Amino acid sequence: MVWIIKLSFLFFLFFTKNLFSNDLNKDEEIYFNFIDFNNDNQISLIEIEKSISILFQIVDLNQDGFISKSEINELKNIVDSLR
């Protein structure tokens, strides 16, 4: 379970553009709001676990319980198309 938390943290960091700003940019705000299920402007460990579970299900296109390189590439294409 610890690796999932680390993965989600890295995912959040990789998609942030300005790590030294005091304010969240538009993309960071979207990611934060995606994880903050109860909209209390705080992210709990439970919310991170839920968001990772949802992300895993979305990325695992063939629902085999594993994420392949091709599924990661598909995710990257989707994220790029949304920008």
N, C-alpha and C positions, 0 to 999 in steps of 0.2 A: 504494500500500500504506500510505503514511503516513496517509491520510485514514481508513482502516479502523481503525488504532490509535487515532486521535483520536476516532473515532465510538464505539469500544468504551469508551474512557476516559470520554467524556461519558455514555454509557449507564449505566455503573457509577455515576457521580456523580449522575445524575438520579434514580436509584432509591434512593440513600442518603438517609436522613432526618436523620442527625446527623453533619455533617462534622467537628465539633470534638471528638468523643469519642475516647478512646484505645482503646476496645473496639468490635468490630463488633457491630451489632445482628443480629437473627435474619435479616432479609432480606439484609443485607450478607454475612453468613456463607454464605448460600445462593449468592449471586452469586460470592463468592470460590471456594467449593468447585466451582462449575460450571466455572470457568476453570482451576483447579488440577488438571489431569488426572492428574498422577502423585502427588498428595496429599503433596507435600513441604513444604507451607505456604509456598510461594513461587510466584509467577507469572512465567513466562518469556515472552519475546516469541513464541516458538513456540506456547506455550499460548494466548496472546491471539489469534494468527492462526487457530489451530484453532477456538477458541470463536466467533470472528467468522464463520468459514466455516459452522459449524453453525447459528448464529443466522440468517445470511443464508438458508440453505436452509430453515429453519423459517418465516421471515417471508415469503419469496417463495412464496406459496401456489400460484400458477399455474406456478411454475418457468420463468419467461420470462427470468430473469437480471437482473431489475429489481425494485426494491421500490417499490410505489405507495403513495399516501396511504391508500388503502383497506386495504392490507395492514398498514400501520403502525397504523391504527385497530383492526384486528382483533387485532393484538398487544397493544395497550393494553387492549382488552376482556378478553383472556385473562389478562394480568397482574393486572388489577383483580379478576377473578373468583377468582384464587388467593389473594388477601389475606384 
